[in-house]
Amino acid sequence: MDPDAERVRRLLDEIERSVAEFEAIELDAEHRRLIAAVEALPENQDGTDKSWLWQRYTAYRAHFAAAEPEGPWTRSRATPQP
């Protein structure tokens, strides 16, 4: 087998084992009802044009790639006051 393919297969096996250790998520009836309502929306149906999602995805990625941390844990970009 190709060494790269073998490495990917090993990584996928490792991921599969680690996911099996996750605790099950239990949703209450209200959460299941809300999920069903969102899935039933017209824009979430098969065959609906979702090409706009890639445009938004690209814009979000660009926005967050350019973001810089700000807050008391970072150096201020403002000129220090004497």
Beta strands, then each sheet from edge to edge (+ up, - down):
end
